[in-house]
């Protein structure tokens, strides 16, 4: 019995007419998926040598799964075969892996570890450049390996997202930003906010009040290292205390702002802080600082990976943690300020404490 007879005999019940109608798009797609299933079952295990040759390949090329990235697929081929990569098969993972709508951790199965290790440091070329040219600086370790693990096991439909502010990958249409930190716990960088002029200006005003209090002999002397681009959450609390104190003074003595330009400027700036952060008179300095931290974090996280989407930390040992980013957890966190830092305009945050 040839392969076509076997398919018709075993799968005829799946087609509305009892056989594949070649004028029906649905029937043709179903037939193709059945054929691909037989090809998958027939694949032999591919052994990778250190010089990127692939041994013991018996079958014809394994078709690329639909919806993937041709550039990433060809990058994988080049990593496996070198200059003779074109048209070569890509081995499939031996296991499937979950993709969930929450925070979760997976570990690469031992059967897939060798291939994962091979692909972990691999990077695709810059957009528009030839396969095999220098890797893109916009792609970090683990991204290609993660793509292969999910796309070729058909655990999720994965596409690249290297356009503008897109996250690195899309799993079933949802953004996944990929990191390669050496551990899931602890403080990790989220990126710079220097381009966010509004928030940078607001921080300058906030820390400026603490500097002004020092001039009047009412504030703690600020180390030069603490400024709008370098501070901890606790520093932000101290600065907010001064903003609150200055506002109380001005509000209790309204004629100061109308009589003296300095106090008019103080009123305008305290009002600006309260207005932009939607503060109330009952907010404590800690609550004020928390709102400012969230104002810095939300624009970064909204772009990459986006509310409800995932940031995936891919470790070189095959441990992968998907953090689902939910803004509500920022507001609910009692430890946000202790898990928040800014260094040279780059935000650091403890993802595991907030979303773990």
TORRO-889294 format. One record per residue (C-alpha): x, y, z; residue number from 1; residue in one letter. Coordinates in nm, 4 decimals, always signed. Last residue first. Example, Ala and Ser with C-alpha at 12.3 -4.5 7.8 and 13.67 -1.06 7.14 Angstrom:
<sites>
> u  v  w  nr  rest
> +1.3670  -0.1060  +0.7140  2  s $
> +1.2300  -0.4500  +0.7800  1  a $
</sites>
This chain:
<sites>
> u  v  w  nr  rest
> +0.7117  +3.5927  +4.0051  356  x $
> +0.5572  +3.9199  +3.8830  355  x $
> +0.6734  +4.1670  +4.1480  354  x $
> +0.9392  +3.9731  +4.3317  353  x $
> +1.0673  +3.7914  +4.0222  352  x $
> +1.0808  +4.1055  +3.8135  351  x $
> +1.3154  +4.2852  +4.0532  350  x $
> +1.3605  +4.6217  +3.8812  349  x $
> +1.6382  +4.8269  +3.7267  348  x $
> +1.5699  +5.1351  +3.5158  347  x $
> +1.8469  +5.2874  +3.3051  346  x $
> +1.8911  +5.6661  +3.3205  345  x $
> +2.2527  +5.6284  +3.4354  344  x $
> +2.1405  +5.3991  +3.7152  343  x $
> +1.7764  +5.3979  +3.8309  342  x $
> +1.6622  +5.1589  +4.1036  341  x $
> +1.3486  +4.9672  +4.2036  340  x $
> +1.2999  +4.6579  +4.4218  339  x $
> +1.2924  +4.8483  +4.7519  338  x $
> +1.0450  +5.0918  +4.5964  337  x $
> +0.8202  +4.8130  +4.4673  336  x $
> +0.8106  +4.6166  +4.7926  335  x $
> +0.4436  +4.6508  +4.8890  334  x $
> +0.3381  +4.5587  +4.5367  333  x $
> -0.0290  +4.6224  +4.4550  332  x $
> +0.0347  +4.9083  +4.2143  331  x $
> +0.2992  +4.7151  +4.0238  330  x $
> +0.0759  +4.4076  +4.0327  329  x $
> -0.2019  +4.5982  +3.8557  328  x $
> +0.0386  +4.6742  +3.5714  327  x $
> +0.0435  +4.3090  +3.4689  326  x $
> +0.3525  +4.1773  +3.2903  325  x $
> +0.3470  +3.7993  +3.2600  324  x $
> +0.6960  +3.6790  +3.3495  323  x $
> +0.7955  +3.3749  +3.1411  322  x $
> +1.0832  +3.1862  +3.3029  321  x $
> +1.3118  +2.9651  +3.0953  320  x $
> +1.5605  +2.7155  +3.2422  319  x $
> +1.7645  +2.5641  +2.9602  318  x $
> +2.1102  +2.5929  +3.1175  317  x $
> +2.1863  +2.9054  +2.9120  316  x $
> +1.9072  +3.0940  +3.0807  315  x $
> +1.6158  +3.2358  +2.8827  314  x $
> +1.4295  +3.5114  +3.0684  313  x $
> +1.0959  +3.5622  +2.8960  312  x $
> +0.9075  +3.8919  +2.9338  311  x $
> +0.5446  +3.8177  +2.8653  310  x $
> +0.2277  +3.9963  +2.7561  309  x $
> -0.0618  +4.1195  +2.9706  308  x $
> +0.0339  +4.4853  +2.9245  307  x $
> +0.3011  +4.5207  +2.6572  306  x $
> +0.6374  +4.3501  +2.5940  305  x $
> +0.7960  +4.5940  +2.5382  304  x $
> +0.6086  +4.9136  +2.4549  303  x $
> +0.3752  +4.9191  +2.7539  302  x $
> +0.6612  +4.8012  +2.9777  301  x $
> +0.8707  +5.1077  +2.9063  300  x $
> +0.5733  +5.3464  +2.9316  299  x $
> +0.4580  +5.1799  +3.2593  298  x $
> +0.7898  +5.1882  +3.4423  297  x $
> +0.8577  +5.5602  +3.4793  296  x $
> +0.5024  +5.6477  +3.5862  295  x $
> +0.5112  +5.3458  +3.8187  294  x $
> +0.8192  +5.4871  +3.9927  293  x $
> +0.6492  +5.8270  +4.0265  292  x $
> +0.3378  +5.6680  +4.1756  291  x $
> +0.5530  +5.4743  +4.4220  290  x $
> +0.7360  +5.7913  +4.5265  289  x $
> +0.4063  +5.9657  +4.6054  288  x $
> +0.2817  +5.6642  +4.7999  287  x $
> +0.6052  +5.6579  +5.0013  286  x $
> +0.5850  +6.0360  +5.0577  285  x $
> +0.2295  +5.9838  +5.1965  284  x $
> -0.0723  +6.0756  +4.9835  283  x $
> -0.3453  +6.2591  +5.1789  282  x $
> -0.3121  +6.5866  +4.9924  281  x $
> -0.3827  +6.4060  +4.6694  280  x $
> -0.1511  +6.3089  +4.3878  279  x $
> -0.2482  +6.2642  +4.0235  278  x $
> +0.1189  +6.2166  +3.9294  277  x $
> +0.1065  +6.4925  +3.6676  276  x $
> -0.1045  +6.7249  +3.8833  275  x $
> +0.0844  +6.6793  +4.2081  274  x $
> +0.4210  +6.7304  +4.0413  273  x $
> +0.2952  +7.0332  +3.8458  272  x $
> +0.1400  +7.1898  +4.1567  271  x $
> +0.4750  +7.1563  +4.3316  270  x $
> +0.6401  +7.3247  +4.0335  269  x $
> +0.3997  +7.6164  +4.0030  268  x $
> +0.4021  +7.6746  +4.3803  267  x $
> +0.7831  +7.6762  +4.3952  266  x $
> +0.7985  +7.9191  +4.1021  265  x $
> +0.5565  +8.1551  +4.2774  264  x $
> +0.7661  +8.1158  +4.5918  263  x $
> +1.0744  +8.2383  +4.4091  262  x $
> +0.8821  +8.5175  +4.2322  261  x $
> +0.7676  +8.6667  +4.5689  260  x $
> +0.4379  +8.8434  +4.6442  259  x $
> +0.1761  +8.6279  +4.4728  258  x $
> +0.3312  +8.2960  +4.5754  257  x $
> +0.3928  +8.4134  +4.9318  256  x $
> +0.0363  +8.5464  +4.9620  255  x $
> -0.0995  +8.1914  +4.9668  254  x $
> +0.0641  +8.1030  +5.2979  253  x $
> -0.0797  +7.7630  +5.4036  252  x $
> -0.0770  +7.6312  +5.0449  251  x $
> +0.2822  +7.7474  +5.0026  250  x $
> +0.4051  +7.5790  +5.3209  249  x $
> +0.2137  +7.2560  +5.2529  248  x $
> +0.3482  +7.2430  +4.8982  247  x $
> +0.7050  +7.2849  +5.0239  246  x $
> +0.6604  +7.0026  +5.2746  245  x $
> +0.5122  +6.7626  +5.0173  244  x $
> +0.7923  +6.8250  +4.7674  243  x $
> +1.0417  +6.7807  +5.0502  242  x $
> +0.8980  +6.4426  +5.1495  241  x $
> +0.9019  +6.3470  +4.7816  240  x $
> +1.2807  +6.3845  +4.7752  239  x $
> +1.3163  +6.1479  +5.0717  238  x $
> +1.0863  +5.8893  +4.9062  237  x $
> +1.2823  +5.9118  +4.5801  236  x $
> +1.6035  +5.8350  +4.7644  235  x $
> +1.4401  +5.5182  +4.9056  234  x $
> +1.3503  +5.4039  +4.5531  233  x $
> +1.7120  +5.4311  +4.4520  232  x $
> +1.8758  +5.7075  +4.2482  231  x $
> +2.0859  +5.7878  +3.9432  230  x $
> +1.9378  +5.9707  +3.6402  229  x $
> +1.7304  +6.2313  +3.8270  228  x $
> +2.0144  +6.2866  +4.0781  227  x $
> +2.1924  +6.1000  +4.3561  226  x $
> +2.5634  +6.0543  +4.2777  225  x $
> +2.6397  +6.4085  +4.3872  224  x $
> +2.5425  +6.3112  +4.7408  223  x $
> +2.2415  +6.5108  +4.8640  222  x $
> +2.2791  +6.6913  +5.1945  221  x $
> +1.9669  +6.6099  +5.3925  220  x $
> +1.7168  +6.8924  +5.3896  219  x $
> +1.6198  +7.1895  +5.6021  218  x $
> +1.9318  +7.4063  +5.5842  217  x $
> +1.7711  +7.6445  +5.3359  216  x $
> +2.0201  +7.5329  +5.0706  215  x $
> +1.9448  +7.1707  +5.1628  214  x $
> +1.5728  +7.2333  +5.1114  213  x $
> +1.6507  +7.3602  +4.7613  212  x $
> +1.8429  +7.0410  +4.6806  211  x $
> +1.5470  +6.8338  +4.8024  210  x $
> +1.3168  +7.0462  +4.5876  209  x $
> +1.5428  +6.9937  +4.2855  208  x $
> +1.5055  +6.6186  +4.3257  207  x $
> +1.1367  +6.6506  +4.2418  206  x $
> +1.1845  +6.9104  +3.9659  205  x $
> +1.4557  +6.7045  +3.7944  204  x $
> +1.2321  +6.3975  +3.8257  203  x $
> +0.9566  +6.5816  +3.6382  202  x $
> +1.1986  +6.6806  +3.3620  201  x $
> +1.3106  +6.3196  +3.3193  200  x $
> +0.9472  +6.2112  +3.3134  199  x $
> +0.8587  +6.4547  +3.0364  198  x $
> +1.1772  +6.3949  +2.8370  197  x $
> +1.1250  +6.0198  +2.7981  196  x $
> +1.4281  +5.9680  +2.5724  195  x $
> +1.6429  +5.9102  +2.8808  194  x $
> +1.4216  +5.6180  +2.9876  193  x $
> +1.6913  +5.3559  +2.9570  192  x $
> +1.6413  +4.9806  +2.9681  191  x $
> +1.4651  +4.7254  +3.1881  190  x $
> +1.7719  +4.6158  +3.3815  189  x $
> +1.7550  +4.3324  +3.6312  188  x $
> +1.7514  +4.3184  +4.0116  187  x $
> +1.7340  +3.9757  +4.1731  186  x $
> +1.5846  +3.6406  +4.0739  185  x $
> +1.5574  +3.4754  +3.7320  184  x $
> +1.9300  +3.4113  +3.7047  183  x $
> +2.2038  +3.4444  +3.4402  182  x $
> +1.9995  +3.7044  +3.2531  181  x $
> +1.9284  +3.6212  +2.8882  180  x $
> +1.6281  +3.8396  +2.8039  179  x $
> +1.3496  +3.7962  +2.5464  178  x $
> +1.0454  +4.0236  +2.5095  177  x $
> +0.7368  +3.8191  +2.4215  176  x $
> +0.4416  +3.9948  +2.2564  175  x $
> +0.1181  +3.8076  +2.1906  174  x $
> +0.0145  +3.7093  +1.8374  173  x $
> +0.0231  +3.3349  +1.9025  172  x $
> +0.3708  +3.3890  +2.0488  171  x $
> +0.5205  +3.7115  +1.9087  170  x $
> +0.8927  +3.7699  +1.9372  169  x $
> +1.1421  +4.0461  +2.0204  168  x $
> +0.8868  +4.3033  +2.1390  167  x $
> +0.7949  +4.5665  +1.8794  166  x $
> +0.9312  +4.9182  +1.9277  165  x $
> +1.0397  +4.9638  +1.5631  164  x $
> +1.0122  +4.6313  +1.3796  163  x $
> +1.2130  +4.3317  +1.5048  162  x $
> +0.9091  +4.1253  +1.5985  161  x $
> +0.9830  +3.7691  +1.4925  160  x $
> +0.6946  +3.5274  +1.4612  159  x $
> +0.6016  +3.2239  +1.6733  158  x $
> +0.2927  +3.0043  +1.6452  157  x $
> +0.2993  +2.8101  +1.9682  156  x $
> +0.3814  +2.4575  +2.0855  155  x $
> +0.4342  +2.3646  +1.7208  154  x $
> +0.7566  +2.1862  +1.8234  153  x $
> +0.9284  +2.3876  +1.5515  152  x $
> +0.7844  +2.7194  +1.6661  151  x $
> +0.8268  +2.6675  +2.0412  150  x $
> +1.1839  +2.5388  +2.0788  149  x $
> +1.3116  +2.7056  +1.7614  148  x $
> +1.2009  +3.0534  +1.8721  147  x $
> +1.3452  +2.9972  +2.2191  146  x $
> +1.6812  +2.8958  +2.0680  145  x $
> +1.6750  +3.1965  +1.8331  144  x $
> +1.6096  +3.4312  +2.1258  143  x $
> +1.8511  +3.2704  +2.3702  142  x $
> +2.1337  +3.5195  +2.3448  141  x $
> +2.0354  +3.8694  +2.2430  140  x $
> +1.8962  +4.0183  +1.9222  139  x $
> +1.9292  +4.3919  +1.8534  138  x $
> +2.3044  +4.3588  +1.8047  137  x $
> +2.2250  +4.1710  +1.4846  136  x $
> +2.4665  +3.8947  +1.3942  135  x $
> +2.7463  +3.9503  +1.1449  134  x $
> +2.6823  +3.7848  +0.8091  133  x $
> +2.5769  +3.4200  +0.7817  132  x $
> +2.2431  +3.4937  +0.6180  131  x $
> +2.2815  +3.8079  +0.4080  130  x $
> +2.1854  +4.1522  +0.5347  129  x $
> +1.8470  +4.3222  +0.4957  128  x $
> +1.7715  +4.3273  +0.8679  127  x $
> +2.0914  +4.2606  +1.0602  126  x $
> +2.1941  +3.8982  +1.0615  125  x $
> +2.0281  +3.6428  +1.2920  124  x $
> +2.1883  +3.5563  +1.6264  123  x $
> +2.3118  +3.2221  +1.7611  122  x $
> +2.4329  +3.2030  +2.1230  121  x $
> +2.1561  +2.9602  +2.2379  120  x $
> +2.1319  +2.7640  +1.9103  119  x $
> +2.3809  +2.4877  +1.9862  118  x $
> +2.2764  +2.4652  +2.3503  117  x $
> +1.9109  +2.4259  +2.2437  116  x $
> +2.0104  +2.1512  +1.9991  115  x $
> +2.1882  +1.9584  +2.2717  114  x $
> +1.9135  +2.0252  +2.5285  113  x $
> +1.6230  +1.8882  +2.3222  112  x $
> +1.6237  +1.5300  +2.4553  111  x $
> +1.7138  +1.6593  +2.8038  110  x $
> +1.3877  +1.8568  +2.8051  109  x $
> +1.4228  +2.2340  +2.8237  108  x $
> +1.2922  +2.3559  +3.1564  107  x $
> +0.9758  +2.5622  +3.1865  106  x $
> +0.8726  +2.8401  +3.4236  105  x $
> +0.5408  +3.0227  +3.4559  104  x $
> +0.3838  +3.3659  +3.4992  103  x $
> +0.0295  +3.3686  +3.3612  102  x $
> -0.1536  +3.3175  +3.0332  101  x $
> +0.0305  +2.9974  +2.9465  100  x $
> +0.2588  +2.8647  +2.6738  99  x $
> +0.3406  +2.5017  +2.7438  98  x $
> +0.6219  +2.3071  +2.5759  97  x $
> +0.6107  +2.0157  +2.3311  96  x $
> +0.8856  +1.7543  +2.3258  95  x $
> +1.1270  +1.6005  +2.0747  94  x $
> +1.2165  +1.9363  +1.9246  93  x $
> +1.2127  +1.9329  +1.5432  92  x $
> +1.5206  +1.9067  +1.3282  91  x $
> +1.5677  +2.1716  +1.0585  90  x $
> +1.6225  +2.0264  +0.7140  89  x $
> +1.8599  +2.1741  +0.4538  88  x $
> +1.7417  +2.3791  +0.1571  87  x $
> +2.0254  +2.6297  +0.1828  86  x $
> +2.2753  +2.5642  +0.4614  85  x $
> +2.5849  +2.4740  +0.2565  84  x $
> +2.7863  +2.7683  +0.3967  83  x $
> +2.7536  +2.6445  +0.7547  82  x $
> +2.5292  +2.3452  +0.8252  81  x $
> +2.3821  +2.3837  +1.1738  80  x $
> +2.4216  +2.7571  +1.2414  79  x $
> +2.3392  +2.8297  +0.8777  78  x $
> +2.0180  +2.6291  +0.9040  77  x $
> +1.9184  +2.8123  +1.2235  76  x $
> +1.9772  +3.1464  +1.0512  75  x $
> +1.7641  +3.0231  +0.7612  74  x $
> +1.4736  +2.9577  +0.9980  73  x $
> +1.5241  +3.2932  +1.1695  72  x $
> +1.5196  +3.4797  +0.8382  71  x $
> +1.2184  +3.2796  +0.7191  70  x $
> +1.0301  +3.3763  +1.0339  69  x $
> +0.7415  +3.1524  +1.1336  68  x $
> +0.3770  +3.1655  +1.0298  67  x $
> +0.3642  +2.8189  +0.8803  66  x $
> +0.6045  +2.5527  +1.0027  65  x $
> +0.9100  +2.5215  +0.7792  64  x $
> +0.8945  +2.1978  +0.5836  63  x $
> +1.1309  +1.9227  +0.6912  62  x $
> +1.3728  +1.8758  +0.4042  61  x $
> +1.3953  +1.5254  +0.2607  60  x $
> +1.4581  +1.2353  +0.4921  59  x $
> +1.7736  +1.0452  +0.5743  58  x $
> +1.9928  +1.2833  +0.7712  57  x $
> +2.2499  +1.0776  +0.9607  56  x $
> +2.4919  +1.3646  +1.0219  55  x $
> +2.4587  +1.7413  +1.0306  54  x $
> +2.7828  +1.9347  +0.9868  53  x $
> +2.8346  +2.2326  +1.2151  52  x $
> +3.2065  +2.1697  +1.2795  51  x $
> +3.1274  +2.0471  +1.6330  50  x $
> +2.9033  +1.7703  +1.5045  49  x $
> +2.5246  +1.7707  +1.5339  48  x $
> +2.3334  +1.4418  +1.5372  47  x $
> +1.9934  +1.4367  +1.3728  46  x $
> +1.7449  +1.1853  +1.5061  45  x $
> +1.5619  +1.0183  +1.2187  44  x $
> +1.2401  +1.1679  +1.0875  43  x $
> +0.9678  +0.9240  +0.9833  42  x $
> +0.7112  +1.0323  +1.2434  41  x $
> +0.7551  +1.3921  +1.1350  40  x $
> +0.7107  +1.3034  +0.7685  39  x $
> +0.3869  +1.1193  +0.8529  38  x $
> +0.2542  +1.4266  +1.0321  37  x $
> +0.3552  +1.6481  +0.7426  36  x $
> +0.1365  +1.4339  +0.5168  35  x $
> -0.1591  +1.4781  +0.7535  34  x $
> -0.1042  +1.8551  +0.7712  33  x $
> -0.0907  +1.8748  +0.3913  32  x $
> -0.4157  +1.6806  +0.3560  31  x $
> -0.5890  +1.9132  +0.6033  30  x $
> -0.4676  +2.2196  +0.4129  29  x $
> -0.5892  +2.0713  +0.0854  28  x $
> -0.9293  +1.9865  +0.2332  27  x $
> -0.9712  +2.3387  +0.3749  26  x $
> -0.8742  +2.4996  +0.0428  25  x $
> -1.1334  +2.2888  -0.1403  24  x $
> -1.0830  +2.2364  -0.5139  23  x $
> -0.8523  +1.9425  -0.4411  22  x $
> -1.1405  +1.7601  -0.2661  21  x $
> -0.9752  +1.5183  -0.0230  20  x $
> -1.1852  +1.2018  +0.0232  19  x $
> -1.4858  +1.1020  +0.2333  18  x $
> -1.6818  +1.4018  +0.1047  17  x $
> -1.6599  +1.5979  +0.4313  16  x $
> -1.2967  +1.4899  +0.4856  15  x $
> -1.1892  +1.3548  +0.8261  14  x $
> -1.3465  +1.0146  +0.7618  13  x $
> -1.0992  +0.9552  +0.4761  12  x $
> -0.8100  +0.9518  +0.7235  11  x $
> -0.6965  +0.5888  +0.7529  10  x $
> -0.7840  +0.4570  +0.4051  9  x $
> -0.7139  +0.7753  +0.2119  8  x $
> -0.3815  +0.8300  +0.3924  7  x $
> -0.2737  +0.4701  +0.3438  6  x $
> -0.3651  +0.4799  -0.0260  5  x $
> -0.1575  +0.7980  -0.0644  4  x $
> +0.1430  +0.6473  +0.1180  3  x $
> +0.1543  +0.3340  -0.1014  2  x $
> +0.0000  +0.0000  +0.0000  1  x $
</sites>
